[in-house]
Amino acid sequence: MTARASLLARRAALVFVFLWFFLGGIAHFAFTEVEMRAVPPFIPWPHAAVLISGVFELLGAAGLLLPVTRRAAGIGLFALTIAVTPANVYMLQHADAFGIARWLLWLRLPLQVVLLALIAWSTWPRRLTAGE
């Protein structure tokens, strides 16, 4: 892959990550009740958990826009993605309650690993190789 193609791919990944968290963050406020259903019962205050995670998604998305804050935003979004994994597992365990095909919820778990890889690849500084 040429350096230009690599840069374009990295930017495309960054745009995807931004949109994922920007739209997801908005969803936390626009569909709070729906989002609350995915919060596992062992997490106290599901309403606050949904709103706080929505704020962090929006802050992370905003942080991606500036190169100076991009790495920190990437680290935060990486950690947030891991932190919401219990909600994804809970939804899988109770798929019937959510009206979502179980296979889609199974697919979501490896796609979350892909999302983590995209966050890391698009936000963490790349190492320069000889000749760059």
Secondary structure by P-SEA (a helix, b strand, c coil): ccaaaaaaaaaaaaaaaaaaaaaaaaaaaacaaaaaaaccccccaaaaaaaaaaaaaaaaaaaaacccaaaaaaaaaaaaaaaaaaaaaaaaaacccccccaaaaaaaaaaaaaaaaaaaaaccbbbbcccc
